[in-house]
């Protein structure tokens, strides 16, 4: 059931998720600008060429997290990390904070490859704190990082998990005994990297 997704599965999944992926949560971002590329054989990750499916050379790295959006998961940690990455890349490239993103958007749409990849965070789940964090995401000024929050169909969840480059769990337990990665143990089945907050229970992984 849970397995590393093939290129064809990734292509078909992101074709189905196209509208949700290409719609920015706030103003235009490094993922939504690609929706203006009128190529039905292309998704944010892959391209279909002569019947074969290939990764796009300038595809973003896909980071996934699954959550119930409760106080047990502090997503401000992830937002801060995303902002730090975005600012660090800009500083390394000598970009000013006041730089107009217009040229960057043009470069992305034209397929230009960058030394530092774009990051696409997809956070799945429902819960009481979802709206709070969505509002915080909308206020972030990011050039090379984009966030999407969504609720997936049961058949699409394992495919998205199997498509990700990295999994993140921010779950903590008030007792310190609950295994914070229990929902992520399936990552072992799809054989990819994941990160979690340190806790006494996490030593068992």
The 8 nearest C-alpha neighbors of each residue, nearest first, counted from 0:
[[1, 2, 157, 158, 188, 154, 189, 185],
 [2, 0, 157, 189, 188, 185, 161, 3],
 [1, 3, 189, 161, 188, 4, 0, 157],
 [4, 2, 161, 189, 5, 162, 190, 1],
 [5, 3, 161, 162, 8, 158, 2, 9],
 [4, 6, 8, 7, 9, 3, 162, 161],
 [5, 7, 9, 8, 52, 10, 4, 53],
 [6, 8, 10, 5, 9, 52, 11, 4],
 [7, 9, 5, 11, 10, 6, 4, 12],
 [10, 8, 6, 12, 7, 11, 13, 4],
 [9, 11, 7, 8, 13, 12, 45, 6],
 [10, 12, 14, 8, 9, 13, 7, 15],
 [13, 11, 9, 15, 14, 10, 8, 16],
 [12, 14, 16, 15, 10, 17, 11, 42],
 [13, 15, 11, 17, 12, 16, 10, 42],
 [16, 14, 12, 13, 17, 11, 18, 10],
 [17, 15, 13, 19, 14, 18, 20, 12],
 [18, 16, 14, 20, 13, 15, 19, 21],
 [17, 19, 21, 20, 16, 22, 15, 14],
 [18, 20, 16, 22, 17, 21, 147, 149],
 [21, 19, 17, 18, 22, 16, 147, 31],
 [20, 22, 31, 18, 19, 34, 17, 30],
 [23, 21, 31, 19, 20, 18, 24, 34],
 [22, 24, 25, 31, 27, 28, 26, 21],
 [25, 23, 137, 22, 26, 147, 146, 136],
 [26, 24, 137, 23, 27, 138, 136, 28],
 [25, 27, 23, 28, 24, 137, 31, 140],
 [28, 26, 23, 31, 32, 25, 29, 30],
 [29, 27, 31, 30, 23, 32, 145, 26],
 [28, 30, 143, 32, 31, 142, 145, 144],
 [31, 29, 28, 32, 33, 21, 145, 43],
 [32, 30, 21, 33, 28, 23, 22, 34],
 [31, 33, 34, 30, 29, 35, 28, 104],
 [32, 34, 35, 31, 36, 108, 30, 21],
 [35, 33, 36, 32, 31, 21, 37, 30],
 [34, 36, 33, 37, 32, 108, 31, 38],
 [37, 35, 34, 33, 38, 108, 32, 39],
 [38, 36, 35, 39, 34, 41, 33, 40],
 [39, 37, 40, 41, 36, 42, 35, 34],
 [38, 40, 41, 37, 42, 14, 36, 47],
 [41, 39, 47, 38, 46, 42, 48, 45],
 [42, 40, 46, 39, 38, 45, 47, 43],
 [43, 41, 45, 44, 13, 46, 14, 10],
 [42, 44, 45, 58, 41, 30, 13, 33],
 [45, 43, 58, 42, 55, 54, 59, 46],
 [44, 46, 54, 55, 42, 53, 41, 10],
 [47, 45, 41, 53, 52, 40, 55, 42],
 [46, 48, 52, 40, 51, 50, 41, 53],
 [47, 49, 51, 50, 46, 52, 53, 40],
 [50, 48, 51, 47, 52, 46, 40, 53],
 [49, 51, 48, 47, 52, 46, 40, 53],
 [52, 50, 48, 47, 49, 53, 46, 7],
 [53, 51, 47, 46, 7, 6, 48, 45],
 [54, 52, 46, 45, 55, 47, 51, 6],
 [55, 53, 45, 44, 56, 46, 58, 52],
 [54, 56, 45, 58, 57, 44, 46, 53],
 [57, 55, 58, 54, 112, 110, 111, 45],
 [58, 56, 112, 55, 110, 111, 59, 113],
 [57, 59, 44, 55, 56, 43, 60, 54],
 [60, 58, 117, 118, 116, 119, 61, 57],
 [59, 61, 118, 119, 117, 164, 116, 62],
 [60, 62, 119, 163, 164, 59, 120, 118],
 [63, 61, 120, 165, 163, 166, 164, 119],
 [64, 62, 121, 166, 120, 122, 163, 167],
 [63, 65, 122, 167, 166, 168, 123, 121],
 [64, 66, 123, 122, 124, 63, 168, 67],
 [67, 65, 124, 68, 123, 64, 122, 125],
 [66, 68, 126, 125, 124, 69, 65, 127],
 [69, 67, 126, 128, 66, 129, 127, 125],
 [68, 70, 71, 67, 128, 72, 127, 126],
 [71, 69, 72, 73, 68, 128, 127, 170],
 [72, 70, 69, 171, 170, 73, 172, 173],
 [73, 71, 170, 169, 70, 69, 74, 171],
 [72, 74, 75, 76, 169, 70, 71, 170],
 [75, 73, 76, 77, 72, 78, 169, 132],
 [74, 76, 78, 77, 73, 79, 132, 80],
 [77, 75, 74, 79, 78, 73, 80, 169],
 [76, 78, 80, 74, 79, 75, 81, 73],
 [79, 77, 75, 81, 80, 76, 82, 74],
 [78, 80, 82, 76, 77, 81, 75, 83],
 [79, 81, 83, 77, 82, 78, 84, 76],
 [82, 80, 78, 84, 79, 83, 77, 85],
 [81, 83, 79, 85, 80, 84, 86, 78],
 [82, 84, 80, 86, 81, 85, 87, 79],
 [85, 83, 87, 81, 82, 86, 88, 80],
 [84, 86, 82, 88, 83, 87, 143, 81],
 [87, 85, 89, 83, 88, 84, 90, 82],
 [86, 88, 84, 90, 89, 85, 83, 91],
 [89, 87, 91, 85, 90, 86, 84, 92],
 [88, 90, 86, 94, 92, 87, 91, 93],
 [89, 91, 93, 87, 92, 88, 94, 86],
 [92, 90, 88, 93, 89, 87, 94, 86],
 [93, 91, 89, 90, 94, 88, 87, 95],
 [92, 94, 90, 91, 89, 95, 88, 96],
 [95, 93, 89, 92, 90, 96, 98, 91],
 [94, 96, 98, 97, 93, 89, 90, 99],
 [97, 95, 98, 94, 89, 99, 86, 90],
 [96, 98, 95, 99, 94, 100, 140, 89],
 [99, 97, 95, 96, 100, 94, 101, 102],
 [98, 100, 101, 97, 102, 103, 96, 95],
 [99, 101, 103, 102, 104, 98, 142, 105],
 [102, 100, 104, 99, 103, 105, 106, 98],
 [103, 101, 105, 104, 100, 106, 99, 107],
 [102, 104, 106, 100, 105, 101, 107, 99],
 [103, 105, 107, 101, 102, 106, 100, 108],
 [106, 104, 102, 108, 103, 107, 109, 101],
 [105, 107, 103, 109, 111, 104, 108, 102],
 [108, 106, 104, 110, 109, 105, 111, 103],
 [109, 107, 105, 110, 106, 33, 104, 36],
 [108, 110, 106, 107, 111, 105, 104, 36],
 [111, 109, 107, 108, 57, 112, 106, 56],
 [110, 112, 106, 107, 109, 57, 113, 108],
 [113, 111, 57, 110, 56, 114, 107, 116],
 [112, 114, 115, 116, 111, 57, 117, 107],
 [113, 115, 116, 112, 88, 117, 57, 92],
 [114, 116, 113, 117, 88, 112, 143, 118],
 [117, 115, 59, 113, 118, 60, 114, 57],
 [116, 118, 59, 143, 144, 60, 119, 115],
 [117, 119, 144, 60, 59, 61, 116, 145],
 [118, 120, 145, 61, 146, 144, 62, 59],
 [121, 119, 146, 62, 63, 61, 145, 147],
 [122, 120, 147, 63, 148, 146, 62, 119],
 [123, 121, 148, 64, 65, 63, 147, 120],
 [124, 122, 65, 149, 150, 148, 66, 64],
 [125, 123, 66, 150, 67, 65, 149, 122],
 [126, 124, 67, 68, 129, 150, 66, 123],
 [125, 127, 68, 67, 129, 128, 69, 124],
 [126, 128, 129, 68, 69, 125, 130, 67],
 [129, 127, 68, 131, 130, 126, 69, 132],
 [128, 130, 132, 131, 68, 127, 126, 133],
 [131, 129, 133, 132, 128, 134, 127, 126],
 [132, 130, 128, 134, 129, 133, 135, 127],
 [131, 133, 135, 134, 129, 130, 136, 128],
 [132, 134, 130, 136, 135, 131, 129, 137],
 [133, 135, 137, 132, 131, 136, 130, 138],
 [134, 136, 132, 138, 133, 137, 131, 139],
 [137, 135, 133, 139, 138, 134, 132, 146],
 [138, 136, 25, 134, 135, 139, 24, 133],
 [137, 139, 135, 136, 140, 134, 25, 133],
 [140, 138, 136, 137, 141, 135, 82, 78],
 [141, 139, 138, 142, 137, 82, 136, 28],
 [140, 142, 144, 139, 143, 85, 82, 145],
 [143, 141, 144, 29, 85, 28, 140, 100],
 [142, 144, 117, 29, 85, 141, 118, 145],
 [143, 145, 118, 117, 141, 142, 119, 85],
 [146, 144, 119, 120, 28, 118, 29, 30],
 [147, 145, 120, 119, 121, 148, 144, 136],
 [146, 148, 121, 120, 122, 149, 20, 145],
 [149, 147, 122, 123, 121, 146, 150, 124],
 [150, 148, 123, 151, 122, 147, 124, 121],
 [149, 151, 124, 123, 152, 125, 148, 122],
 [152, 150, 156, 155, 153, 149, 123, 124],
 [151, 153, 155, 154, 156, 150, 157, 149],
 [152, 154, 155, 156, 151, 157, 150, 158],
 [153, 155, 152, 156, 157, 158, 151, 0],
 [156, 154, 158, 152, 153, 157, 151, 159],
 [155, 157, 159, 158, 153, 151, 154, 160],
 [158, 156, 160, 1, 159, 155, 161, 154],
 [159, 157, 161, 155, 160, 156, 4, 162],
 [160, 158, 162, 156, 161, 157, 155, 163],
 [161, 159, 157, 158, 162, 163, 156, 63],
 [160, 162, 3, 4, 158, 159, 189, 2],
 [163, 161, 159, 4, 160, 158, 9, 3],
 [164, 162, 61, 165, 160, 62, 161, 63],
 [163, 165, 61, 62, 60, 191, 162, 192],
 [166, 164, 62, 192, 193, 163, 63, 191],
 [165, 167, 193, 63, 64, 62, 192, 194],
 [168, 166, 194, 64, 193, 195, 63, 169],
 [167, 169, 195, 170, 64, 194, 180, 166],
 [170, 168, 72, 196, 195, 73, 171, 167],
 [171, 169, 72, 179, 71, 168, 172, 196],
 [172, 170, 71, 179, 72, 169, 173, 196],
 [171, 173, 175, 174, 177, 71, 176, 179],
 [172, 174, 175, 171, 71, 176, 177, 170],
 [175, 173, 176, 172, 177, 171, 199, 200],
 [174, 176, 172, 173, 177, 199, 198, 200],
 [177, 175, 174, 200, 178, 199, 172, 173],
 [176, 178, 172, 175, 179, 200, 174, 171],
 [177, 179, 200, 180, 181, 201, 176, 172],
 [180, 178, 170, 171, 181, 177, 201, 172],
 [181, 179, 183, 182, 178, 184, 168, 195],
 [180, 182, 183, 184, 178, 179, 185, 177],
 [183, 181, 180, 184, 185, 179, 65, 186],
 [182, 184, 180, 185, 181, 186, 168, 187],
 [183, 185, 186, 181, 187, 182, 180, 188],
 [184, 186, 183, 187, 188, 189, 182, 1],
 [187, 185, 189, 184, 188, 183, 190, 191],
 [186, 188, 190, 185, 189, 184, 191, 183],
 [189, 187, 185, 186, 190, 2, 1, 184],
 [188, 190, 2, 3, 186, 187, 161, 191],
 [191, 189, 187, 188, 186, 3, 192, 2],
 [192, 190, 189, 186, 165, 193, 164, 187],
 [191, 193, 165, 166, 164, 194, 190, 186],
 [194, 192, 166, 165, 167, 191, 195, 186],
 [193, 195, 167, 166, 168, 192, 196, 165],
 [196, 194, 168, 169, 167, 197, 193, 180],
 [195, 197, 169, 198, 168, 194, 170, 171],
 [196, 198, 201, 195, 199, 202, 200, 171],
 [197, 199, 201, 200, 175, 196, 202, 171],
 [200, 198, 201, 202, 175, 176, 197, 203],
 [199, 201, 178, 176, 198, 202, 203, 177],
 [200, 202, 198, 203, 199, 204, 197, 178],
 [203, 201, 200, 204, 199, 198, 197, 178],
 [202, 204, 201, 200, 199, 178, 198, 180],
 [203, 202, 201, 200, 180, 184, 178, 181]]
